[in-house]
Amino acid sequence: MKYSTLFLALSAALSAPLAQATDKKIEVIEVQGSYFNDYKIDDANGAMRTNTSLLNTAQSVTVIPDTIVNEQLATTLGEVLLNDASLTAGSKQRNREVFNLRGFTLSSSNGYLRDGHQHWSHYQQPIETLESVEVIKGPSSILYGQSAPGGLVNMVTKKPTTKTMLNVGADFDGEGSTRFVLDAGGALNEDESLRYRGVLVKQDVDYWREYQNDEQRERDRFLGAVVVDYDLSDNALVRFHYDRTDDKAGLDTGAWLNSDGDVIGDDKTIRDMSWAFTDITVENMGFDVSYFLNEQWQVKLGYNEQNFSRQRFESAPSKGDFEQTGIYTSNPYDRYDDWQFKTMFADFVGEFEIAGMEHQLLIGANSLDYYYGRLKTSGDSFEYQAGMSEAVRPDITYKTDDSLSTSEYDYYGIYVQDLVTVNEQWQVSFGGRYDKQNKKGADNESFVPKLGVLYHPLDTATLYASYSEGFEPQSSETLDEPDDKNHGMKLDAKTSKQLEVGAKWQLFDERLLLTTALYDISKTGTLITENLADDPDFKTITTQAGEQRHQGFELAAQGAVNDKLFVMASSAYLDAKYEKDNKYQGKTPVDAPNWSASLWSRYEFNDALAVNAGVFYEGERFANTDNTITKDGYARVDIGATYKMSLGQKDINFRFNVENLFDAEYLAGGGDSNVTIGEGTNFRLAAQFSL
């Protein structure tokens, strides 16, 4: 095989959002024995938009590798994110997942990245295409634009390989669900300048909850993805990608809770009708380019177009007075949604020395072009109570709606960031972003700074302090309330500010990474409206005095304790409050527990046999915004084992997992009218063949 130093550097670079590796030195690692630390990853491409060590990043970042994803036989992003206690699950209604990071909800439009591109995440992500998931904590608007204060989730995809590979896997669970996965890669020509990676998935899911006519809820998913790399020259690499997801599932909008926090009715009962469904098609296509201008400077370009279409045929059950009467109302409709999400970026990364100080300078720009269109037709409402025959599916279709409802906007940002190495002990990172949103009636301009200071008392340890800001534009440019004293007032974007101090320390010959962070996040700029009793001209006065404050502490360990024992553990404390708010003054957001923790571990008996054990804990959380309904804390225990064997020249891995070993009863994410009920004991069995 023929390898060039530059080719390897470029291949590593494009595993980042913008082909972000700039260190072209190749380190040869000799692995002796069976030990391999596949739990620990030393850098996170999304946090700095460069391939920067976590020890040189003045921010809390967790990287979940695909090793843990595979060991847990995870099938959804939610199952992956359980491994970071700073994340909690929200509602899972309508075949999608919602998450909260440091107590703030991650928006589908700006809370997720895929290889550094803003990614529309209104569906269950195809995790079979991922090599790792990066949880970037705290405001990150400087590099990615408008986003929530809690942070971002960056999904890093699998890349083409030079070595020919073909992995075929199959798994099933106790409910009868099946999944078949094919993952292939290799060079397509003799000099290996053209390489590919392809993934195919066919999944059929049978859920444990059932409709009121005793039919089981089902899901049918297909995924096809391909990535192709081509070396344009010794200095340039281009990557093309395409993937398509088809995902159709019956609807389950969640269970209902009474005022005591107990589920109304049977845990297994779905209130939606069995004919309600959601049918999603998602396509992503685009390219990334990396070009070394010289030994110091690299340019990176990227484009992605995401087309998301969905039909949702709802029975739309409404809780109403069901607890008292046993009767509820459904308001059926057929709806078609069309989202188009186009992202672009251009980055220049330079590494050079001035006055004895090393600089890693990033100068870049990125943009998002957003379009949304909707068609909807409603049917007649009907009532339902236990024992009745299921209502017939109404004869309606969204295609009869001749009034297309649309929403469009675009924004772009220009950013600068510099990581300065002053000497062996001290580093400083700083930067800023100018952002411009163009939206009818809601134009916005924002500037946000970021500053970090890092001190390295040892080569294997870092103490850091950082300040960062984020922003979220208002829904309109001005206050449009004629009876308000501040009618016509220009509205500024909602702004978040975070102070964070932390430490990172590599232990046991740099096998285990121990991290800790203490943070204080405030979100200001939400609208506060007060009544004016004695003003003859106006009824109210509105200001941007709202404030939400989240403070917390996190501790995590990830890597190898010795040659046999590997761990990924985290714990988090969160104190989240609405300090000033019209509706929620003094309240805590839904699904924001004070305490949470996670642990996943592997112990290797030998090269063939390994066992896993995990515990996932969430403390008490509120199920409604009034904080009158509480969901009890719970701890879920999972176990698993892997056995490896060879058949001729082929490797076969067998895996058996038990989820919720002790059959704990618990309520997961979601509010009092859409809560997810934790599943009881279930097993998963899988086999993977490497051909």
N, C-alpha and C positions, 0 to 999 in steps of 0.2 A: 504494500500500500504506500501511496505517496502522500506525505503530509508537508505543509509549509507552516512556519511559525505564524505567519500572518493569517493563513486560513483558520488555524485553530483559534487565534485571537478573535477573528471576525465571527466564528461560530459561537463562541462564548458571548460575544457582544450582543448578538441578536437574540439571545435568551432573555434579554432585558427589553423594556418597552421600546427603546430606540437603538438597539444594538449597543449596549452601554458599557461593555468592557473596554477599557483603554490600556490596561496593563498587558503588553504583548509578550511578557516573559512566560515561559512554560516551565512549570514545576513538575518534575518527575517524582512520583510517590511510589515507593515500593511497599506493597502490602504483604505482610508475613502472617501465616496462619489464617484463621477464619475471621479474625476481628475486622469489622468494617463499621464505621460510625455513620450509619445512614439515618439517624435521628436528628443530627445536628447540621445545620446549614449556617455558614459564616457570613453571608451577605444577603442583602435584600435590594433588588434592582429598583423596585418601585418607590422606596423611601426617598432617595436622592436623585432618581432618574439617571444614576450612574452606578456602575458595579462597585459599590463601596462596602467595606467591611462593617458589620454591625458594631464593632468596637469603635469605629470612626463615625458613627451616626448618633447625633445628639437627639435621639427620639426613641421611644419604645416601639419595637417592631417584633412581631412573632412570625416565624416562617414554619408552616406545617408541610413537611415533605410527603411525597407520594408513597413512601414506605408505610407511613402511618395510615394513610388513606386505604392502601391495599390490605394492611393487616386488619383494619376494622371493617373491611368489605363495605365501605361507605358507598351509597348510591346517590346521595344528595349533598349539596354544599352545606346544609345545616348539620349533617352528621360529621362533616369535616371540622366545622367551626366550633363544635363542642369542645375541641381540644384547647381552646383559649378562653379562660374564665372571664375575660373582659367583655366577651360577647354573650348576649342572651337572645334566645329565640322569641320572636313575636308570633303573630298569627300565621297559620299555614293554609288558610282558606283559599279556594279556587286554584289549587294545584300550583301554588307558588309559595315562597318562603320570605319572611320579613325578619330582620335582625336589628338588634340594638347594640351599639358599640360605645362603651363607657356611658351607657344610659341614654344615648341619642339614637333615634331611628335612622337607619341607612336608607336613603331614598333610592328607588329603582333607577332614577335618571342620573344621579351624581354620587352614589355611594359605592360604586363598584368600578373596577378597572379590569381590563384583560390585556396583558402585556403592555400596560401603561396607557391604553386607550380608554376613555370613558366608555362604559358598556351598559347598555339598557338591560336591566336585570329583572324584568317583570315575569320571569319564568324560572323553573328549576334548572340550574346550570348543568351542562354536560361535563361532569367532573372527570370522566374517563379520558378527556383530552389534556388534563392538567398534570404538571410535574411538581408543582408546589402551590401553596396559597399563602400570600403575605398579608398580615394584618398590620396596617400602618396606623398608629394611634395618634389622636389629636388632630387639630385643624391642619389640613394639607392643601389649602387653596393656592399657596404660592406656586405650586407646580401643576395643579390640575384644575384650577378655577373653582367655581361655586360648589360647595360641598358642606356636609353637616359637621358639627364640631367634634364628634366622636372619632372620626377618622375615615379610612377607606379600606376596602378589601381588594387586593390585586391578585388576579388569577393568572398564573404563569403557565403557559401551555408547553406541551411536549415539542421537541425539536427534531429535525431530521438527523439521521445517523449515517456514518460512513460504513459501519459494519452491518451486514445484513442481519435482520432480526425478524422473527415472527412469533408472537405470543397469542395463543388462543385460550380464552377463559370462559368458564360457565359457572353460574352460581344459582342457588334457589333457597327459599326460606320456608318456614313452617306454615305460612299461609298459602303456599303454592306459587309465589312469585318466581319468575325466572329472568336471567340476564345472560346474554352471550356477547362476548367482547373479542374483537380481533384487532391487534395492534402490530403494525408492520413498519419496517423502515429499512433503509440501505441506500447504496450508491446506484445511480442509473447509467453511469458511463465508466469507462476504464480508468480515467484519471481522477474520478470521484469529485469532479467539480459540480456535478448535478446529483442532489440527494433528496430523499423524500421521507415523510412519515405519514402514515394513514391509520385512522381508527374507525371501526364500524361497531355499532352497538344495536342490539335488539333486546328490548326489555318489556316484559309483561308483568304488571303488578296487581296482586289481589290484596286489598286492604282488609284489616280486621273489623272495621266498622261496616255496618250494613244499612241499607235503606229500609223503610217501613214496610215494604212488600217482600222483605227477606232477601232481596238481591244484594250481592256483594259489590262493593265499589271496585272498579277496575281502572287500569291505566295501560295505555299502549304507546311505547316510545321507540323511535328510530333515530339514530345519530350517524352521520357520515362526515368525516373530517379529513382533510389532506393539507399538508404543508410541504412546500418544495423550496429548497435552497439552490442558488446558482452562483458560482464564483465568476463575476464579470471579469475580474482581473486579480492580480496579486493584492490589490489594494481595495477591492470593492466586492460586496456580497449583496445579493437581493433575495428576499424571501417573499413568496406568495402563499396566501392561505385562503382556504374556503371550508366552511362547515355548514351543515344544515341539520336542524332538529325538527322532527315531527312528533308532537306530543298531544295525545288525546286522552282525557280522563273524565270520569264521572265527578260531579261536584260534591264537595263536603265543605260547607261554610263554617263548620265548627259547632261545638256544643254550647248550651246555654246554662248559666249559673243562676242560682237563687241568691237572695240577700245574705245567706250564710256562707256563700262560696261553694255550695254543693251542686253537682250536676243535676239538672232537672231531667228526670226520666232515666232510661238505661244508658250506660256508658257507650254501648255499641250502636245506638240509634242515630242515624243521619236524618236531619229534618228536611233536607232537600229531597225533591222527587227523584226517582231513579232515572228519569229521562233527561235530567239536567246534566250538562256537560260543558267542557271547555276544550277547544281544538286549536292548537298553536302550531305555527310554522315560523321558524327563525332561520335566517341566513346571514352569515358573516363572510365578507370577502374583502381582501385588501393586500397590501404589500408593505414591507419594511426594507429600507436600504441603509447600508453602512459603508462609508468611504473614508479611508485614511488619507487626509490631505498631505500629512507628513508625520514625523515621529511624535509630534506634540499635539496635533489637532485632528479631530475626527468629526465628520458631519453625519447626522442620522436623520432620516426622513421616514414618515409612516403615514399610511392612509387605511381606514377601515370603514366599510359601509355595512350597516346592520339593518336588515328589513325584517320587521316583526309583524305578523298578522295573526289575528285571533278571532274566532267565533266563540261567543259565550251564550249558551242557551240556559237561562236561569229560571228556577221556580221561585227564587228569592223569598225564602220564609222570613217572617218578621216575628220576633219574640213577643212583643206586645204584653198582654195579660195572661200569657200561656200558663204561668205558674199558678194562677188562681182559677182559671176557667178550663184549662186543658185543651183549649182551642187556639190555633194560630192562623194567621193570614199569609197567603203567598201571593206575590205580585209578579207573574211571569213576564219575561221579555226575551227577545233575541237581539243580540248585539254583535257588531263587527268592529274591531279596532285595528288600525293600521298605524304603526310607528316606524319612522325612518330616522336613523341615527347615523350621521356621518362625522367622522373625526379625522383630523390631520395634525401632524406636528412636524417641526423642523428644529433640530438641536445641534449646537456646536459645543463640543467638549474638548477642552484643552488641559494638558498637564505640563507645567513648566515651573521654573524656579526664578524668583526675583528677589534680590537682596538677601539671599540665603534662606528664603522661605519658599516652600513648595505650595503650588496652587493647583487645585482641581476646579476649573472654571466651567460653568454651564451657562450658555446663553441660548434661549430658545423661545419658541412660540407654538401655541396649539389652539385648535378651534373645534367647535361643535356646531353642527347644523341639525336642528331638530324639527321634525314634522309629525303631527298627529291628526288623524281623521277618524270619525266615528259615525256609524249608522246604527239606528236602534228603533225597534218596533215593540210595543208593549201589548200584552194580552189582558183579558179580564181577570180580576182578582178572584180568589176562591179561599174558602176556609177548610181547615183539616183538623181532625182530632183522632186519637188512637182508636183503631178498630175499623175505621172507614177504608173503603177501597181507594187506591191511589187515583188522583185526578188524571184524566187523559191529557196527554201533551197538547197544548193549544196549537192551532193551525196558524202560526204566525211566522214571518221571516223578516230579517233585517233588510232584505232586498227591496221591500216595499217602501222603505224610508227614502224620500226624495230630497231630504234636507241634510246634506253632509255637514257635520260639525267639525271644525278644524282648529288647530292651534299650531303656531309656528314661532320659532325664535332661533337666533344664532348668537354665539359669542366667541370671542378670541381673547387670548392673553399673551403678554410678552413678559418673560421672567429672566432673572439673572440670579445665579447662586455661586458662591465661591467657598470652597473648603480650603482653609489656609493652615498648613502645618508650620507652626512657628519654630518648634524644636521637637525633640523626642518626647517631651512631656505634654506640650500644649498644642491644641488645635482650636481654630475658630471657624465657624460656618455662619454665613449671613447671606441675605438676598431679599428680593422683593418681586412683586408681580403687579402689573397694570392689567385690568380686565375690563372689557367692554361688552355689554349685552345689548343686542338689538331685538326688541320685541314691542309690538304695537301696544302702546299705553303703558309699557313697563321697561323702558330703556334704563340701563344702569351702568355706572362706572365705579370701579373700586380699585383701591390700592392696598395691598397687604404686605407687611414685612415678616421676616423670620430671622432669629438670631440664636446661635448655640455656641457654648463654650465647653470644650472637652479637656480633661486632665487625665493623663495616663501615669499613675504612680508605678505601674509595672507594664511590661510588654503585653501582659495578658489581662489587664484590668483598665477600666475607664470609669471616671466620674464625670457626669455632665449636668449642665443646666441649659434650658432652652426656653425661648419665648416664640410663640407662633400665633398667627391670626388666620381666620377664615371668614367667609361671607356667603350669604344666601340672599339673592335679590327679592324684594317685595313683589307682590302680585300686580302692583300698579305703581306708576311714577309719582302720583299725587294722591292725596286723600280726597275721595269722591263721596263726601257726605254733606249735602246742602245744609242740614240742620246742625252741623258741627262748627264750633268756633274756629277751628283750624282747617276748614274746608279749603282745598286747593294747596295745602302744605306739601312741599316736596318730601318724598319718603326716601330715606337712605336705606341701603341694604342692611339686613340683620347681620351683626358682626359677632364673631366668637373670638375669644382670647384665651390662650392657655399658657400657664407657667408649669414647667415640669422639671423635676430634678430626679436623677437616677444613677444607677451603677450597673456595670456589666463586668463579669469576672469569669474567666475560663479556668476551670479546676481540673484536677486529675490528668495532668499532662495535656491540657487543652481539649480534653474529651467532652467535658460538661460545661455548658454555658449557663451561668446563673445571672439573672437580671432582676432588677427591682426598679420601680418608678413611683413617684409621688406627684400628683397633678392637681391642678385647680383650673377648671374651665368655666368661663362665664359667657353666656349668650345674651346679647342685648339688642335692642332695636325693635322688638315686637310691640304691637300697638296696645296702648292702655287708654280706655275710654271712661270718662267720668261724667256723671250727670250734673247739669247746671240748674239748680233749683230757682235761683233768683235772677237769671239772665233773660230779659224779655225777647232777645233776638235769636238765641241759640239754645238747643236742648242739651248738647253734650260738648265736651272738649277732649280731643284725642291727641296723645303724645306718643313718642317712641321710647317710653320709659320702662318697657317690660324687660325683665331679667330672669334668666334661668341659670342656676349654678350647680355644677357637678364637681365634687371633690372625691379623690380616691387614692388607693394604694394598691399596687400590684407586685406580685412576686412569682417568678417562674424559673424552672430548671429544665434544660433540654440537652440530651446527649447520652453519653455512656458513663456509667459509674465504674465499670470495669469491663473486661473482655466479654462478659456474659450478660450483664444487666444494662438495659437501656431504658430511659424514662423521658416522658414529656409531661411536665406537671406545671400547674399554674393555680394561683389563688388571687382573688380580687375583693377589695372592700370598696363600696360606692355609697356616697351620700349625695343624693340628687334631689333638688328642690326647685320649684317655681318661686323665686324670691318676690317678683312683682308680675302679676298677671291678672287679666280681667276675670277669668273663669277659675284658674287653678292656684290662686294665691296660697302659698304654704304647702301645696300638695307635692307628692312624688309621682313621676311619670309611671305609666303602666309598665310592668315587666322590668323594673329596675331594682333588683334585690340588693340589700346591704352586703351580703356575702355570697360568693360563688367560688367553686373550685373544680378542677379537673385533673385526672391522672390517667395516663396510659403507659404501660410498661411492657417490656419483652425480656424474657430470660431464655438464653440459649443453652440447652443441655449439651448439644453437640452440633455438628454441621447439618444434621438432618432434622432435628426436633427442636422447636421453640414454643414457648407458651406465653400468652398475654393476659394481663389483668388490667381493668380500668374502673375508675369510680368517677361519676359526674354528679356534682352537688349544686343545687340552687336553694338559697334561703327563701324566706317569705317574700312575696311580691304582691303588689296591688293589681287587681283585675279590672278596676275602673278608675276613671280620672278623678272621681270624688273621693277616692281612697276609703270607701265604705265596705268593699269586698276584698278579702285577702285570700291568696292562694298559698297553701302550706308549703314549707320547704320540703325537699326530698333528696335522697341519694340513690342513684342507680348504679348497679354493679354489672359490668360486662366481663366476660372471659373469652379466651380463644386459644387455638393451637394451630401450628403449621408443621406439616411433615413433608420433607423433600426426598425424592427418590429419582434414580436414573433408570431409564429404559432404553438400552442401547446407547445411542449418542444424544438422546432426548432427556430433558429435565422435566419432571412433573412435580408440581406443588399441590398438596391437598390442604384445605383450610376448613376449620370448623369453629364457629363463633356462637356464643349464647348471649343475647342481649337481655338486660334486666333479669339477671340470674335469680334474684329473690322475689320476683314478681311484685315489685313495689308499685303501689297505686299513687299516681301523681298527675297534676295538671301542668302541662308545659306552657308554651307561649300563647298569647291571645287574651282578649278582654272577656267580659261577662257574657257577650253575645256571639263570640266566635272563638272560644278557647279550644286548644288542642289537648285532647286527653292522651296521656302517656300510654303507650302500648305495653301490654304485659309481657311475660317471658316469651321469647321467640328465638329461633335458631337460624343460622345461615351456613350453608355448606357450599364450598367452591373448589374447583379444580382448574389449574392453569398449566398449559403445555407450552414449552419453549421449543420451537421447531427450527 
